[in-house]
């Protein structure tokens, strides 16, 4: 991945406008070749396709967790499998990296035992997890009248009770969170209502209101105005109907060796052929086989193709026959996840803290990610479109509202909006999205199958949802081609 999409406080001080224009202009350079990811053993090249007249049994487009899972399972099912990834790395919207020698995750990071697919993979490969300190805070803070407010024990209780009241409809509205629209009219009503509109129906103290507002913004990568109430209830019920387990699921446990280690374990278990730096341009269903053509004009054929790309990227591919017009409308509209996650190294040890404030702030949620000798790494989330995470002074000012007199040493974040192979962060559905588009995302298109963490039931938008989508697509391939 081109590091031009990664911001670091130690970079040269390009202005906001110039830097953004530069990044948009340069994009990501692709280099041709068939290569393997770091630490992944190469696949045997002499395996023959089981399908007469095809180069491969299965071609999978997209090397995030959905594509990698589908690739592994297709190989284990006996199919000659090719995995095509546009970037020069695997992982999709997960991205293990470092900040001043400290391991961080620039994309998806956290997993939880309420997430069945990813936790099963963690157990399968005997992977260890670490806990993020801010998920079990010693103290909670918010911003009141532009200044830090440290909550006392009574106020913490008020906030937790308010959160639980706000989300208390989850069991009634979504009794089956893997069948999101099962409860018909109640689910549709919650889908049509924004998370903000529902929040305004409660008479919470302002500090509690602001903390719920901010947490919802961070959870949805947007603001509560651009998140349906159904979305807020979905993750709550998936977590067992409790706000505290919802918080744990979204930010407590992370893989000790990073998300990249899980990718490597999965592909070393069953090795497809992998071509990195290979964006796809066209997918044509020829009835008896599918032809895939890359951006460089190279073509391969397969009995089935699994498209494991983010929703917002689908319009960049040409499909024949064309995709359903309503599906194209949905992908062009795009999901509402457009927030940012930033890691900030600050001087001093600040303990295990969690902070949330109005989503109108540059950072709506912050928490302790890691502490070291004389420093703390804070992870911060925001959805303020006017805020520039590239601006060092803006970062210092935004964090100072939570932690007065804080001294920022360095910071980094990855701009998923500018990445042409993501065009957004984790998936969040805006109000009325499920009502309008749920049906068109629930079906494949002939020999072209879809496996995307941005669609489907359960933990959509999380690593777990992507793995689940990959597992299910591999099974559908088996059903299709035998």
C-alpha positions in Angstrom: 0.0 0.0 0.0 1.3 3.4 -0.9 2.2 5.3 2.3 1.0 8.5 0.6 -2.4 7.6 2.1 -0.9 7.4 5.6 -0.6 10.7 7.6 2.1 11.1 10.1 2.8 14.1 12.3 6.5 13.8 11.4 5.7 14.3 7.7 6.5 17.6 5.9 3.9 20.2 6.5 1.9 20.2 3.4 -1.3 22.3 3.7 -4.7 20.6 3.8 -5.8 21.5 0.3 -2.4 20.7 -1.4 -2.0 17.5 0.4 -5.4 16.2 -0.4 -5.2 17.1 -4.0 -1.7 15.5 -4.2 -3.1 12.2 -2.7 -6.0 12.2 -5.0 -3.8 12.7 -8.0 -1.2 10.1 -7.1 -3.5 7.3 -6.0 -1.9 3.9 -5.7 0.6 2.5 -8.2 0.0 -1.1 -9.3 2.9 -3.4 -10.2 2.3 -6.5 -12.3 3.3 -10.0 -11.2 2.2 -13.1 -9.4 3.5 -12.8 -5.9 2.8 -14.1 -2.4 2.2 -12.1 0.7 4.9 -11.9 3.3 5.3 -15.1 5.3 2.8 -17.0 3.1 4.0 -20.1 1.4 3.6 -20.2 -2.4 0.8 -22.3 -3.8 1.7 -25.3 -6.0 1.4 -24.3 -9.6 0.8 -27.7 -11.2 -2.8 -28.2 -9.9 -5.3 -28.7 -12.7 -8.7 -27.1 -12.8 -11.5 -29.5 -12.1 -13.7 -27.7 -14.6 -13.1 -28.5 -18.3 -12.1 -25.5 -20.4 -11.4 -23.2 -17.5 -8.1 -21.8 -16.2 -9.4 -22.0 -12.6 -12.3 -23.5 -10.8 -12.8 -20.3 -8.8 -11.4 -16.7 -9.1 -11.8 -14.5 -6.1 -11.6 -10.8 -6.4 -10.5 -8.9 -3.3 -8.0 -10.0 -0.7 -9.6 -8.7 2.5 -10.9 -11.1 5.1 -13.9 -12.1 3.0 -11.8 -13.0 0.0 -9.0 -14.7 2.0 -11.6 -16.8 3.8 -13.3 -17.8 0.6 -10.0 -18.6 -1.0 -8.9 -20.9 1.8 -12.2 -22.8 1.9 -12.3 -23.1 -1.9 -8.9 -24.7 -1.9 -9.9 -27.0 0.9 -12.9 -28.0 -1.1 -10.5 -29.2 -3.9 -10.8 -26.3 -6.3 -8.0 -24.6 -8.2 -8.3 -21.1 -6.9 -6.9 -17.7 -7.9 -7.0 -14.7 -5.5 -6.7 -11.3 -7.2 -6.0 -8.3 -5.0 -5.6 -4.7 -6.4 -3.3 -3.6 -3.5 0.3 -4.8 -3.0 -0.8 -6.4 0.3 -3.6 -8.6 1.6 -6.0 -7.6 4.4 -8.3 -5.1 2.7 -9.6 -2.6 5.3 -7.4 -4.2 7.9 -3.8 -3.0 8.0 -1.3 -3.9 10.6 1.3 -1.1 11.0 3.4 0.7 13.5 3.6 4.1 15.3 7.1 4.8 16.6 7.7 1.0 17.0 4.3 0.3 18.6 2.0 -2.1 16.7 -1.3 -0.6 15.6 -4.1 -1.4 13.3 -5.0 1.3 10.8 -8.2 -0.4 9.8 -10.3 -3.1 11.5 -8.8 -4.2 14.8 -11.0 -5.7 17.5 -12.7 -9.0 17.8 -15.0 -10.6 20.5 -16.3 -13.9 21.6 -19.8 -12.8 20.6 -18.5 -12.8 17.0 -18.7 -16.4 16.0 -16.7 -16.5 12.8 -13.6 -14.6 13.8 -13.4 -16.1 17.3 -13.6 -19.5 15.7 -10.6 -18.6 13.5 -8.7 -17.3 16.5 -9.3 -20.6 18.3 -8.5 -22.6 15.2 -5.0 -21.1 15.0 -4.5 -20.8 18.8 -4.0 -17.1 18.5 -3.6 -14.9 21.6 -5.4 -11.7 22.3 -4.5 -8.6 24.2 -6.9 -6.1 25.9 -7.2 -2.5 25.0 -6.9 -0.5 28.2 -9.5 2.1 27.2 -12.2 -0.5 26.9 -11.9 -1.1 30.7 -11.3 2.5 31.9 -10.3 3.7 35.3 -12.1 7.0 34.5 -14.4 8.4 31.9 -14.3 11.9 30.5 -16.4 14.1 28.2 -16.4 17.7 26.9 -18.7 20.2 28.5 -18.7 23.8 27.3 -15.5 23.2 25.4 -13.6 21.8 28.5 -12.8 18.5 30.0 -15.4 17.0 32.4 -14.3 14.0 34.5 -17.4 11.9 35.4 -17.9 10.9 39.1 -19.2 7.5 40.0 -22.8 8.7 40.0 -22.5 10.3 36.6 -20.9 7.2 35.1 -24.0 5.3 36.4 -26.3 7.8 34.7 -24.5 7.5 31.4 -24.5 3.7 31.4 -28.2 3.6 32.4 -29.0 6.1 29.6 -27.2 4.0 27.0 -29.1 0.9 28.2 -32.4 2.7 28.0 -31.6 4.0 24.5 -30.8 0.5 23.2 -33.4 -1.4 25.2 -35.6 -2.0 22.1 -33.0 -4.3 20.6 -34.6 -7.6 21.7 -38.1 -6.6 20.6 -37.1 -5.1 17.3 -34.4 -7.6 16.3 -35.2 -10.9 18.1 -33.0 -12.7 15.4 -30.0 -10.5 14.6 -28.9 -12.8 11.8 -32.4 -12.2 10.2 -32.4 -8.5 10.6 -35.8 -7.8 9.0 -37.5 -10.8 10.7 -39.8 -8.7 12.8 -41.2 -6.9 9.8 -42.9 -3.6 10.7 -40.9 -2.9 13.8 -37.6 -3.4 11.9 -38.8 -1.2 9.1 -39.8 1.5 11.5 -36.4 1.4 13.2 -34.7 1.5 9.8 -36.6 4.6 8.7 -35.7 6.4 12.0 -32.3 7.9 12.4 -30.3 7.1 15.5 -30.4 10.9 16.3 -34.2 11.1 16.0 -34.6 8.3 18.5 -32.0 9.8 20.9 -33.9 13.1 20.9 -37.0 11.3 22.3 -35.2 10.8 25.6 -34.7 13.4 28.3 -31.1 12.6 29.2 -28.7 15.0 30.9 -26.7 16.8 28.3 -23.4 15.1 29.2 -25.1 11.7 28.8 -26.8 12.7 25.6 -23.4 13.9 24.2 -21.6 10.7 25.1 -24.3 8.6 23.5 -24.1 10.9 20.4 -20.4 10.5 20.2 -20.3 6.8 20.8 -22.8 6.2 18.0 -20.8 8.4 15.7 -17.7 6.4 16.3 -19.5 3.0 16.1 -21.0 4.0 12.7 -18.1 6.0 11.3 -20.5 8.9 10.8 -22.9 10.9 12.8 -26.2 9.6 14.4 -28.0 11.6 11.7 -26.5 9.3 9.1 -27.1 6.1 11.0 -30.4 4.3 11.3 -31.7 3.3 14.7 -31.9 -0.2 13.4 -28.1 -0.1 13.0 -27.6 0.9 16.6 -29.9 -1.9 17.8 -28.2 -4.5 15.6 -24.8 -4.5 17.3 -26.4 -4.3 20.7 -28.5 -7.4 20.2 -25.6 -9.2 18.6 -23.7 -8.5 21.8 -26.4 -10.0 23.9 -28.5 -6.9 24.4 -26.1 -5.2 26.8 -24.3 -1.9 26.1 -21.3 -2.9 28.1 -20.8 -6.0 25.9 -21.4 -3.9 22.9 -18.5 -1.7 24.0 -16.4 -4.8 24.5 -17.2 -6.2 21.1 -16.2 -2.9 19.4 -13.0 -2.2 21.2 -11.7 -4.5 23.8 -9.8 -7.6 22.4 -7.3 -7.4 19.6 -5.1 -10.1 18.1 -1.7 -10.0 19.8 0.2 -10.6 16.6 -2.1 -8.4 14.5 -4.7 -9.0 11.9 -2.0 -9.7 9.3 -1.0 -12.8 11.3 -4.6 -14.2 11.0 -4.5 -13.6 7.2 -1.2 -15.5 7.0 -2.4 -18.4 9.1 -5.5 -18.8 6.9 -3.6 -18.8 3.7 -0.8 -21.1 4.9 -3.5 -23.5 5.9 -4.8 -23.8 2.3 -2.8 -22.0 -0.3 -4.5 -20.4 -3.4 -2.5 -18.8 -6.1 -2.2 -15.1 -5.2 -1.7 -12.1 -7.6 -1.2 -8.8 -5.8 -1.2 -5.4 -7.5 -3.8 -6.8 -9.9 -7.0 -4.6 -10.1 -9.9 -6.1 -12.1 -11.7 -4.2 -14.8 -14.3 -6.5 -16.2 -16.3 -9.6 -15.2 -18.3 -11.4 -17.9 -20.7 -14.3 -17.2 -20.5 -16.5 -20.3 -23.1 -18.9 -19.0 -20.9 -22.0 -18.8 -17.9 -20.0 -17.3 -16.9 -16.5 -16.2 -14.2 -14.4 -17.8 -12.2 -12.0 -15.6 -10.1 -9.2 -17.2 -7.6 -7.2 -15.2 -6.8 -3.5 -15.7 -3.8 -4.6 -17.7 -5.9 -6.5 -20.1 -5.0 -10.0 -18.9 -7.9 -12.5 -18.9 -8.6 -15.8 -17.0 -11.7 -18.0 -17.0 -13.3 -19.9 -14.1 -16.4 -21.9 -13.3 -17.3 -19.3 -10.7 -16.2 -15.9 -9.5 -16.5 -14.5 -6.0 -16.5 -10.7 -5.7 -15.3 -9.8 -2.3 -14.9 -6.0 -2.7 -16.3 -3.2 -0.6 -19.7 -1.9 -1.6 -18.4 1.5 -2.6 -15.9 0.0 -5.1 -18.4 -2.1 -7.1 -19.2 0.8 -9.6 -15.5 0.8 -10.8 -16.0 -2.7 -12.3 -17.8 -3.5 -15.5 -20.2 -6.5 -15.2 -21.8 -8.4 -18.0 -24.7 -9.0 -17.8 -25.1 -5.7 -15.9 -25.8 -5.7 -12.2 -29.4 -5.0 -11.1 -30.1 -1.3 -11.6 -31.3 -1.0 -8.0 -28.1 -2.6 -6.8 -26.0 -0.2 -8.9 -28.0 2.7 -7.4 -27.2 1.5 -3.9 -23.5 1.1 -4.6 -23.3 4.5 -6.2 -25.0 6.0 -3.2 -22.5 4.2 -1.0 -22.7 3.3 2.6 -22.5 6.0 5.3 -19.2 5.0 6.9 -16.9 8.0 6.3 -15.3 8.6 9.7 -11.7 8.3 10.7 -9.6 6.6 13.3 -6.3 8.2 14.4 -3.5 7.0 16.7 -1.9 9.8 18.8 1.3 9.3 20.9 1.3 11.8 23.8 3.9 12.5 26.5 3.3 11.1 29.9 1.2 8.2 31.3 -2.5 9.1 31.4 -3.9 5.8 32.7 -6.8 3.8 31.3 -9.2 6.4 30.1 -12.3 6.5 27.9 -13.8 9.7 26.6 -16.9 10.5 24.5 -18.4 13.8 23.5 -20.8 15.2 20.8 -20.1 13.9 17.3 -19.8 17.6 16.3 -16.3 17.5 17.9 -13.3 16.5 15.8 -12.9 13.5 18.0 -16.2 12.0 19.4 -14.5 9.1 21.1 -11.0 8.6 22.5 -9.4 5.9 24.6 -6.1 4.5 25.9 -4.7 2.1 23.3 -1.4 1.4 24.9 1.0 2.8 27.5 4.8 2.8 27.5 7.7 4.3 29.4 6.7 7.9 29.7 4.1 7.9 26.9 0.5 7.0 26.1 -1.0 6.0 22.7 -4.5 7.3 22.3 -6.9 5.9 19.7 -9.4 8.5 18.6 -12.5 8.4 16.3 -14.3 11.2 14.6 -16.7 12.0 11.8 -16.3 15.8 11.5 -15.9 16.4 7.8 -14.3 19.9 8.4 -11.5 18.4 10.6 -8.2 17.7 8.9 -6.2 14.8 10.6 -3.2 15.9 8.6 -3.0 19.2 10.5 -0.7 18.8 13.5 -2.1 21.9 15.3 -5.7 20.7 14.7 -4.8 17.3 16.2 -3.3 19.0 19.3 -6.3 21.2 19.8 -8.9 18.5 19.3 -7.2 16.2 21.8 -6.6 19.1 24.3 -10.4 19.4 24.7 -10.4 16.0 26.3 -7.0 16.1 28.0 -5.9 19.7 28.9 -2.2 20.5 28.4 -1.6 17.3 26.5 1.6 17.2 24.5 1.3 15.3 21.2 4.5 13.6 20.1 3.4 12.0 16.9 0.2 10.8 15.2 -0.9 8.7 12.3 -4.0 7.6 10.4 -4.9 6.0 7.1 -7.3 7.8 4.8 -9.7 5.1 3.6 -11.7 7.7 1.8 -8.9 8.4 -0.6 -8.0 4.7 -1.1 -9.6 3.8 -4.5 -10.0 0.2 -3.4 -12.1 1.0 -0.3 -13.7 4.5 -0.9 -14.9 4.5 2.7 -14.4 3.1 6.2 -16.3 0.3 7.9 -19.9 0.0 6.7 -22.8 1.8 8.3 -26.3 2.0 6.8 -28.1 5.3 6.7 -31.8 5.6 7.6 -34.1 3.7 5.1 -31.2 1.8 3.6 -32.4 -1.7 4.5 -35.9 -0.9 3.4 -34.7 0.2 0.0 -31.9 -2.1 -0.8 -31.8 -5.2 1.4 -33.4 -7.5 -1.2 -31.0 -6.7 -4.0 -27.9 -7.5 -1.8 -29.3 -10.9 -0.8 -28.7 -12.7 -4.2 -25.9 -13.7 -6.5 -25.8 -13.1 -10.2 -25.5 -16.4 -12.2 -21.9 -17.6 -11.8 -20.9 -14.3 -10.2 -21.2 -14.6 -6.4 -20.8 -11.9 -3.8 -19.0 -12.1 -0.5 -18.7 -8.7 1.1 -18.4 -7.6 4.7 -20.6 -4.6 3.8 -23.7 -6.8 3.3 -25.4 -9.6 5.0 -26.7 -10.1 8.5 -24.9 -10.4 11.8 -21.6 -8.4 12.3 -21.7 -6.5 9.0 -18.9 -3.9 9.0 -16.7 -5.9 11.3 -13.9 -8.5 10.6 -16.4 -11.2 11.7 -18.9 -10.2 9.1 -16.3 -10.4 6.3 -15.2 -13.8 7.4 -18.8 -15.0 7.6 -19.4 -13.7 4.1 -16.4 -15.6 2.8 -17.4 -18.8 4.4 -20.9 -18.7 3.0 -19.8 -17.8 -0.5 -17.4 -20.8 -0.6 -20.3 -23.0 0.3 -22.4 -21.5 -2.4 -19.6 -22.1 -4.9 -19.6 -25.8 -3.9 -23.3 -26.0 -4.4 -23.0 -24.3 -7.8 -20.2 -26.3 -9.4 -20.2 -29.5 -7.3 
